[in-house]
Amino acid sequence: MVGWWSGRELRALLARHEEQLGAVWPAFRDSATPPRATPEHLLGLAELLRAAGRSGGERGAEADSTPETAVVILVLALCHRLQPALAPPPLRVLVDPVAHLDADDVNAAGRLTARFAELARDQRTPHHLRRWCADAALLCGTRCLTGSAPGDPRLGVLHQVVSGAAEQRFEITQDPADEDTAIAHARASYDRRTPGSSGAEEATRLARLLGQHCARLRDASPMGDVPDLVRAALAATDPASPQWLAYAASATGAFVTATAHEKQSTELLDEALELQRAIRRHPNYGLIREQMEPTCAGLLAQRFARRRDGEILQEAVEIYEALYAARPQRYAADLGRHLQYRYQLHGDTADRRRALDLMGEGLTGPHSTHEAVSSYGAAAVHEFRETGEIAVIDRALAVVTPLTLPGGAYAEASAAHRALCMLRLARADDEAAFDHRPAEAAARRALSLARSAADRALALGVLANVLVYRYRFGHDLAVLDEAVARSREGFAALPADPDSELLTSLRGSLIMALSDRHTRTGHLAALREAVTVAEQLVADIPQFEAETPVVIGNVATLLIEYARQNAGRGLGGAELDRAQRLVERALDGTAPGHYGRHHLVSALGGVLLARFQQPDAGTEAAEAAVRHYETALRNPPADPLRRAGLYGNLAHALRERHRHGGDREDLDIALAAARKCVRLVPPGHPLRGGCLGAVSWVLRDIARADGGHDAVRDQALAVNAELAADPALPPAHKVAASVRLAGVAHDVGDEERALAAMRTAIDTLPLVMWRGGDRSDHEQSLSDSELRSLAATVALAAGKPYDALELLEAGRGLLAAQALELRTDTEDLAAAHPGLAARFGEVRRQLETATDDLSAPGADRRHRLAREWQETLEAIRARPGFADFLRPPRAGRLLSAGAHGPVAVVTVGQEGTGHALLLDSTGLRVCPLPGLTHQEARQQSELLFQAVAAAGRSGLARAFAEQFTGDLLEWLWTTVAEPVLDTLGITGPPPPGQEPPRLWWCPSGPLTFLPLHAAGAVPDRVVSSYTPSLAALLRARERAAPEADRKPLIVAVPELDGQTPLPGALREAELAHRAVGGALLRGEEVRADAVRDALRAHPWVHFACHGVQDPEQPSQGRLLLPDGELSVLDMTRLHLPAAEFAYLSACETAVGGARLPDEALHLAGALQLAGFSQVIGTLWRVDDDSSAEIAGQVYDRLATAGPGAPPAARALHSAMGRLRERYPERPLSWAAHVHSGV
């Protein structure tokens, strides 16, 4: 009873003084002084000494052989500084770090070291004393080494004993310094091994310690020469001996550790593998089989992970099968994971199903890991995708969910919560009403629990995936922006040497988010970045990876989409070729029946479909696509969404075959396929819009083939109505669906429904021009010329000319309107809602500075600002009195454009004939133009371009061009101008002595390229001006009157490298300068930046230089200067409130883009947008003499004009008239100049 009590007393005192005792050995190790014991501590330590003495004495053993003696030594070391005499002489040399040790002292210290090390390992030693035995062994050993002679042959053994004690202490304390001490003494033991000895035992011990150290730090570099040491040890040992077997086992671990974090090298792994096979052939292998089989299996698993060798995998599976048979719960997950690998390699579905069951079984045992939870979750999701059986997900959730609940085995494991997130996401995706919240909660929990860089990066990738799904069902751009941001954050969090799983996960997340951003906003740079990331993913993916076919299929789909987006620019063929090669190579390497073939087959079909858009596509491409999809559908995938995709694409392929071959039956088969596509996708699913779109397009083709919608009227209306109302549809697709709905309704006589659909389309256009995109994206998205003309046609058919006027105006000049929104006065808003006005102003300010940043972070910022802009607009419009804030003007406002003279808004639809909406002081009138068709207007504009281009080649070509232009002017007079003037009551020239009245032309579509102002008798009856829109004319009239001192800026560049000389440019500029004065810049002194700056100080400007227009990219139209250029885009960004009059004597300065005729994307329009209320430009190149004469006469008249707005329109009209009188048969010389503005 006394012994029991004294042991309990000692244990309590040790616990009380643990911190003080624990500091003794580290002080000796680091050559520091042990902490000084205070007098108060001395009392407690004295009590501890007495208790240790009593406990040790009761054992009846020698005083220096009890574990309590270790405590005594440590206490004496603590007390030594205050009470040196407290320690008896034999122990004083141990506790005094500076005391001299003689030979007897060294021997005694050596004996104590060995004894305490033995006691520390002895399971019979009380647990509360083992730690102090290890500390005492280390202290004694250190003192023994200090006093030993350098050549003492016992040093090697002593280092080994100290190493063992340090190792044991590390197991208790987890102090890295103890591990370092163990390794250092193991190295010293090897270096001081007995001469002639192989050092095998010492080398394998060092290998084991370093292996554990490297595994803990995930850093193999400390292994250094250890593999060479163990090779030498093995070579010096008899292979048949038991020692060889032990050494070989350690060597295997050393080889594995040395290469553990090398992603590609297999040399050491292969060496370890051969060693393992030799171990298994050893006659004594049976003695260590249970210990070595898991090591061998793990080694094979590592080897397979690096090279994906099927034979290695099979060997691993066989060993795991044996291990599983012996210990099912312990090895179920490992066997399951490798069966999953075998399925991925060979496609045997039996392996896949058994793998999933085994991985689930493994999680029920005590040996599961959080990585096993993650693997099981991924396998369950994969099984569900392959079979469509939601019960698989439910079973997996039943296993994983309890593990992650509070108190569960993996409640604090990030990997387990990632698995839970994947399972919940799959479950939600299968439900009628997608609920993202459980999956998102798991993803955010995984992120909060991430402790390592790798865990954090993986959690960010999973969260980004959830956010993409949430966006697809909820359509909130803020969520999509966060998905992009989280993906990028994941890349920033990557460890220095990320593995393939990490990179694959993050790249996949970023690709999804960027692809959806492009789909929603039309931002081509987002798609381009997604393609780049996807190609990196393919380049870095291992030779065999679980999702390789899926990844390659997705990458090919991105390349196809990129090719489609660039088809209109004559590009994309290279991307299609790359996609086809990628998919075909993958198909060649994927066995028939492999689960991944469906992804590849679908992607290959996408390539064939996309080839229809290439210029050289023919019937063969359509036929190949039809055959491809028919073949694929003979063995369709289980996933209904994938089947839907195949049916939808088959419908598109059949439409193309019908377009090339004319077989009406193709359309019936296509309609059946499209309907199957719709049936497979439930309402509310984000993919349903694509299915409805397939039906819509087929029905449109049927109507065209049958000459009307009679046979499919109700179907077409229902499908297009559902499609136009689909909230998942991107704005561009919503516009297209609304236009198709309007077309059907108009065709069947339902004009009210058609008009409502067109209003929806027009109202959605600003969202198509998403501010987060680039200017080129906006131009591409507005290239549908049918939209505005169809809107007017529908409104007029409904008997609503005011609606026609509003719709025409709202659908044109959108790029200019978007730029002007950033300059809008907010005085009224600030007075009513100062907070909203401040928020609006801040977003506007940031948008202005974000335009030119084309980097990925810059794009992310623009998208965020674009979303905030739209949210702010909606908040403002929700306030009373601000419903029309930054909306296109209503009819009442537009009618005021005719207050200072009539305005003729001329339009013609793709079908039917044209109309002119005439505005004057009496209101609005409609003038039918029965002789005007869209096809003929487009043909005449194209012929005019050709004639003008050919005019400079020869005198004969010039004559032909003049003749054509004369005929064109007569045609314009007959079909457009004469009916307009007659309706306005302007039936002849004004009486003698009176100025002709003003008339503003506002043409649309191909009419914007034609010289209406010069048609027939127009110059005799009116002074013509143009305006790109009614809003532009109203803005010009509202500008404040300029200052009296107009200070013109005159720029002349008569010669430029690589361009035809313009000798008349300088003469023209000098004429202007002589007439109105101002600053004259000429030749090489003209600098682009200086001109931009000078424009702010000069309300008048005259350019006489070369101009270039790009019909396909009209924003790249530009004036050429000696050191650079001034482009349309440059000028639209200028804000010149004092500007008044600009004269552009350069080629084609008033000609817009062929695809965007209603956007006024030309230099004259850009200057009007910058602030000039009047601009004179040209529709084509004019000879130098005519240009100089017209300019001289214009400036002569302007010089004699009084205050107020300069009469530039009348001045140009007069100059043109004089030239016309002299050379009526040369309209190319006098009909090119046009006046725009007030």
PENOR-V825063 format. One record per residue. BURIAL is b if it has 16 or more other C-alpha atoms within 10 Angstrom, else e. Layout:
# PENOR-V825063
burial->(BURIAL BURIAL)
This chain:
# PENOR-V825063
burial->(e e e e e b b e b b b e b b e e e e e b b e e b b b e b e e e e b b e e b e e e e b e e b b e b b e b b b b b b e e e e e e e e e b b b b b b b b b b b b b b b b e e e e e b e e e b b b b b b b e e e b e e e b b e b b b b b b b b b b b b b b e e e b e e e b b b b b b b b b b b b b b b b b e b b e e e e e b b b b b b b b b b b b b b b b b e e e e e e e b b b b b b b b b b b b b e b b e e e e b b b b b b b b b b b b b b e b b b e e e b b e e b e e b b e b b b e b b e e b e b e e e e b b b b b b b b b b b b b b b b b b e e e e b e b b b e b b e b b e e b b e b e e b e e e e e e b b b b b b b b b b b b b b b b b e e e b b b b b b e b b b e b b e e e b b b b b b b b b b b b b b b b b b b b b b e b b b b b b b b b b b b b b e e e b b b e b b b b b b b b b b b b b b e e b e b e b b b e b b e b b b e b b e e e e b b b b b b b b b b b b b b b b b b b b b e e e e b b b e e b b b b b b b b b e b b e e b b b b b b b b b b b b b b b b b b b b b b b e b e b b b b b b b b b b b b b e b b e e e e e e e b b b b b b b b b b b b b b b b b b b b b b b b b b b b b b e b b b e b b e e b b e b b b e b b b b b b b b b b b b b b b b b b b b e e e b b b e b b b e b b e b b e e b b e e b e e e b b b b b b b b b b b b b b b b b b b b b e e e b e e b b b e b b e b b e e b e e e b b b b b b b b b b b b b b b b b b b b b b b b b e e e b e b b b b b b e b b b b b b e b b e e e b b b b b b b b b b b b b b b b b b b e b e e b b e e e b e e b b e b b b b b b e b b b b b b b b b b b b b b b b b b b b b b b e b b b b b b b b b b b b b b b b b b b b b b b b b b e b b b b b b b e b e b b b b b b b b b b b b e e b b b b b b b b b b b b b b b b b e e b e e e e e e e e b e e e e e e b b e e b b e b b e e b e e b b e e e e e e e b b b b b b b b b b b b e b b e e b b e e e e b e e b e e b b b b e e b b b b b e e e b b b b b b b b b e e b b b b b b b b e e e b b b b b b e e b b b e e b b e b b e b b e e b b e e b e e e e e b b e b b b b b b b e b b b b b b b b b b b b b b e b b e b e e b e e e e e e b b b b b b b b b b b b b b b b b b b b b b b b e b b b b b b b b b b b b b b b b b e e e e e e e e b b b b b b b b b b b e e e e e b e b b b b b b b b b b e b b b b e b b b b e e b b b e e b e e e b e e b b b b b b b b b b b b b b b b b b b b b b b b e e e b b b b b b b b b b b b e b b b b b b b b b b b b b b b b b b b b b b b b b b b b b b b b b b b b b b b b b b b b b e b e b b b b b b b b b b b b b e e e e e e b b b b b b b b b b b b b e b b e e e e e b b b b b b b b b b b b b)
